[in-house]
């Protein structure tokens, strides 16, 4: 009897912990810099795979996103692209701005 009571308590504590992690994941997801479709995929991952989805979300928001944003501050996770304009090679001069004395 004592062993089954111990397991019941352990399972209940684990379930409460899992629900707490899921609630935190969903709450932090509302403040994330993602578009609606990406949020929907994360919500599905958190509900379908409660423990793994929440851990994956924690990894993405705490580890991946800050590192990626530090590498390229203009990176936008909603578009998965950098907002920085790429500078190409200069266009050939047409002589408009040349020195008139030449």
Secondary structure, 3 states (H helix, E strand, C coil): CHHHHHHHHHHHHHHHHHHHHHHHHHHHHHCCCCCHHHHHHHHHHHHHCHHHHHHHHHHHHHHHHHHHHHHCCCEECCCCEECCCCCCCCCCCCCCCCCCCC
